């Protein structure tokens, strides 16, 4: 039997399950060398366009603008033992010039106030990507015209994308019904009867008063009525219908006590039902034997091309490659920054689900929560993630990971 998490990485890397641990070790080594490279690239910024890894090739690709600077990398004492891992690929744009263009684009967005636009630097493309999540760009034409001078890649939401994936059915659960009813497993479906919104539980945090919260996406709240009694969230038992939730008051978790849609997209659900027990476990139901993954830490990788995975209530565990660690979402006057951009599959109902990096089965490093995903014609999937650091370090509460 193929393990669900390994199956997700097997699909990503197009290898058999038995090859996954080997490739994970390759990836970890590439990430380590990539960290060693960063100081040299920063000291000679105008000569390089950044790096990304290719696990299948066991290579680090270095985008280089000035070929005469190659020896600075190759002759450095700490890089020489890893020279065989490096490939230099010509680039037109240096990373500092791309970052400068990005800053100017963001500045123009404050003047032209576009709607639902995602922006990030794509190291592999050696360019800035502008993703318009509206089907047409009519509402954003003035903004697009103003930033064409920077020659970005402009992408659109796929209006002919297939229907959203159907909600998968959990099978072969190792939990009894009673256990499921009283534990929140990160990756489980949660439900807000006020907005009739189905989302995913992200992860457990506690504040200095030892009060418990579940993190999810902020847009799961009913923004038209933010009163606490209206926005009570419920656990959604496995394979239950929405209608059944109205008769399961024991599954109430509590209200969303804090949410942010302007500088980020996260919400904190206060656990007021004393019978509900949060966990540091991520659901991986289809896997055998790793049906549960354990959050070890929240260390965030910084290497483009490394994998990230998520557990969502609709599409379960899927994995993809990191595209950017500094994405932006712009909605008129509101700008959400510091987003992670990746290309794994997600769908409606996955919002708020935990995003993680697999280190050593069954332990993972938590990276954040999923907030939005799209399918782009001729390009693939795009998913946007709020980092744990933003949620934990910048809320109005003094909080930390639970457990």
N, C-alpha and C positions, 0 to 999 in steps of 0.2 A: 504494500500500500504506500502511495506517495504522501508524504507529510504536507499538510496544507501550507505551512510557512515555507518549507523547502520547495514546495510546488510553485509558490509565488516567485521565489528566487530562481527556480529552474526555468520558469517561463521567461523571466527577465533576461537571464543569461543564455537561454536556449541550450541547457545542459541537462544531464540526468541528475536525479536526486543525489546520487553518491558523489557527484562532482562538486556539490555546493559547499561542503566544509573546506575543501581545498581552495576554491575560489574566494571564500570568505577570508582565508589566511592571506591570499594574494592581495585582496583589497586592503586589508589592514596594513600590510607592508607598504603598499602604494600610498596610502594616506599618511603613513609615518614619513616617507621620503618627501611627499608633497609639502609637509610642514617644514622640513629642512630647507626646501627650495624657497619658501616665501621671503625670507630676509634678503636673499640675493636679487629676487625680482623687484622687491620694494626699493632697494638701493639703486636699481637701474631701471626705474619704472617706465620711462619713455621708450625703452628698447624692447619691452615685452607686453604681451596682451593677456597674460594670465595662464593658468594651467587647468587641466582636467585629466581624469584617469580613464583608462579603458581596461577593465578587469580581464576580459577575455584575451586581450593582447598582452596583458601584464606590462602595460606601458603607461608612462606619464607623458602627456602631450603638452609641450610648451609652445605657446603662440609667441613667435619672435618677429619683431619689427626690424631690428638692426642685427643682421647676421654676424657682424663683427663682434658682437657681445656674447656670442655662444661660449667662447672659452672661459668667460667669467664663471659660468656655471660648471663647465666640464673640469676645470682645473681647481675648483675649491676642494679642500681636503675632506670635508664631510660628505660631499656629493660624489667624489671619485669612486667609492666602492659601489655606487648604484648607477653608474653611467649607462649600463646596458638597459636600464629601465626607461631611459629618456628618448623621446622623439621631438625634434624641433620642426614646427610647421609654420610657414610664413604667415604673417598677419599684417593687415593694413592699419589697424588701430591699436594703439597702446592702451593698457588698462587705465592709466591716469586720464587719457583723453576721453575714453568712454565714460569714466566717472564724471568728468567735467561736463560732457554733453548731457548726461543724465541729470545733473543738477540744474542745468539750464532748461531742460524739458520740464522738470518738476516746477521750476519757477514760472514757466509759461502756462502750466496747468492752473496756477493760482489766478491767472488773468482770464483764461478762456473757459475755466470751470467745466471740464469734460465730465461725462457720466459713465460710470462703470468701466474704468480703464485700468488695466494692469500693466506695469512697466518694470522691466528688469534688464540687467546686462547678461547676455548669453555668451559665456567664454568660448564655447565650441563654435558658435556662429561668428564670434568676434564682432558683435554688434549689439545694439540696444533693441529689445523686442517691445513693441507696443501691441498689447492684446486688447481688442475691443469686444467686451462681452455682450454688447448690443448686437442684434443681428445685422443692422445697417449702421453706417457711420454718419447718417444725416445729422444727428444731434451733436456730433463731435467734429463736424467738418472744419470749423474755425480752428480748433485745436490741432487737428491733423495737418491742415495747411501751414500752421505756424511752426510745426516741428519737422516738416519734410526736409529742411536744410541739413538736418543731422543724419539723413539717410537711414532711418531705423527700419527694421523689419516690422511690417504692420500685418497683424493677423486678426481674423474675425472668428466669432463663434460659428460653429458649423450648423447652419439652419437645416441641413438635411441629415443631421445625426440621427442614428437609430433611437428608438424609444429608450427611456431610462431602463437599466437592468432591473429585472423583477427582484423583489425581496427574496433572498435565499432562505431556505428553511434550515434551521439548526437541526442536526441529527447526531445521534450517538453521544449525547451529552453524558459526561461523567458525574453530573450533579443530580441529586434528587430534586423533585419539584419544590419541596420545602426549602432546600438550600438556595435554589435559584430565586425564590420569592423573597429571600431576606438578604441576599448579597448583591452588591452592584459589581459586576465584572466589567472593567473598562473595555469598551467596544460593544456593549449591550445597547439595545434600543431604549430610549427614554421618550416620554410623550408629554406634551403640554396641552391639557384640555382647553385652556383659554384660547390659544391660537390654532388648535388642532394641528400642531406641528410635531412631526416625528424627527428626532435627532439621535445622536449617539453620545453615550457617556465617555468623557475624555480621560480624566484621572482625578485622584483624590488628593486634596490638600487640607491642611489645618492651619488655624491662626494661633496667635500667641495666647488666646484664651482657651485653646484646645477645642474650638468648635470646628466641625467637619463640613467640607464642601465638596461638590463634584463640579469640575470644570467642563464646560461645553461651549459651543459657539454662541455668541451673543445674539445673533439673529434668530435664534430659536425662541426668543421671547416674543410676545405679542406687542409690537412697538406701538400699536394704537391704544393699548391699555396696559400700562406697566405696573398696575397695582399688584401687590404681592398675592392677594387671595385669588386674583385672576390668573396668575402665572405659576400655579403649582404644577410641578413636574412629577410624573409617575414612572416607575419601572414598567417596561413593556415585556411581560412574560414571553418566553419562547413560543413562537408560532401562534400567538394570540391575535385576534382581530382587534381593530381600533375600537369597535363598539363594546367589546368585552371590558375595556379599560374603565368604562363608566361605572362598572359594578365591582371594581376591585380597589376599594378605598385603602386597603392594607398595603397596596403597592405605592402609595404616595411617598415621595422622597421629601419634598419641601418646595418652597418658593425660590425663584431666582432673585437673590438679594442684591446683586451687583451685576451690571452689564455695561459694555462699552462698544459702541458702534462707530465712534469717530476716530480714535487713534489706534484702535485694534478691533477685533471682533471676538470677544470672549464673554462668557457669563459664568457667574458662580451660583450654584444651586445650594442653598443651605439645607443640610440634612436635619430636618426637624422630627422625623419619624424615628424614634429610638430603636425600633426593631430592624431598621435598615442598616446593614453593615457594609461600609466601603472597603475596598481592597486595593492592593498594588498589583493586581493581576490583570492581564490583557487577554481577552477572549481570542482563542484560535481553534474554534470548535472542531473543524474538519481534520485537524492534525492528529496523528497517532504516532508517537506518544505525547507530543507537546501541545496538548489542547489548552494549556495555560502557559502564558509567558509572564515573566516576573520583571517588573521595573526595578532595575538595579541603581540607576542614577539618572541625571539629566545632562550628562556631558554631550555637547553638540559637536559633531564633526564639521570640518570647514573645507572639505575637499569636493570640488565639482566633479560629478560623474560617479560619486559613491552612491550606494543604494539607500533608500529610505522606504519604509513600509508603513501601512496604516491598518487599523482594524475598524471596520465600519459596520453598522447595523444592516446595511443593504448589500454591499459587495464583499463583506468580510475582509480577509487579509489580502492586500495586493501590494506590490512593490514597484518602484521605479527609480530613475536616476535624478540626482539633484541637479537642477539647472542654475539656480542662483540662491544666495543667502541674503540678498538685499533687495527684495522685491517691494513694489509700491502698488497700492490700490487707491484710485482717486474717484471720489464721488462728489462732484461739485466742490464745496469748500472743505470737505473732509478728506484727509490723506492718511491712510494706514501704511506705515513703513515697516521695514525690518522683517518682511515676510520671506519665508523659504518657498522656492518654486521647485516643483518636481513634476514628473510625468506619469505617476501611477493612476490607475483607474479609480474613479470615485463616482458616486451618484447621489441623488436626492435621498436624504435619510442618513448619510454618512457624516454630515456636518457635526463637528465637535469631537469626532473620534480621535483616539490617540495615534500620534505619528512617532515612529521609533526606528532606531538603528539596531540591527541584530549583531550582538557582539559574540556571546557564547551561549548557545542553547542551554537552558531556556531563558536566559537573561538578556534584557534589552536596555538600551539607553533611550530615555524619553526625549523627544525633540519638541513636541508641541501638539497642537490640535489642528485638524483639517477644517477650513472654513468655506472653501469653494472649489468646484471642479468643473472643467469644460472639455468638450471634444472639438478640436479644430481641424477643419478639412485639410488634408494633405500634410498635416503636421503631427497630429496625435492628441494625446491627453495633456491637459494642464491642470495642476492642482496647487492650491495656495494654502500655506500653513502659517499659523501664528506660533512663534517660538515660546517655549516655556518660560524663558527669561523675561519676556515682556509681561506675561501673566503674573509670574511670581514676584518679580522685582518692582513692578510699576503699578500694582493695584494700591488701593487706599488701605489695605490691610497688611499687617506683617504676617506673611504666610510661608509655608514650606510644604514640600511633598509629604503626604501622609504615610504612616507606617513606621 
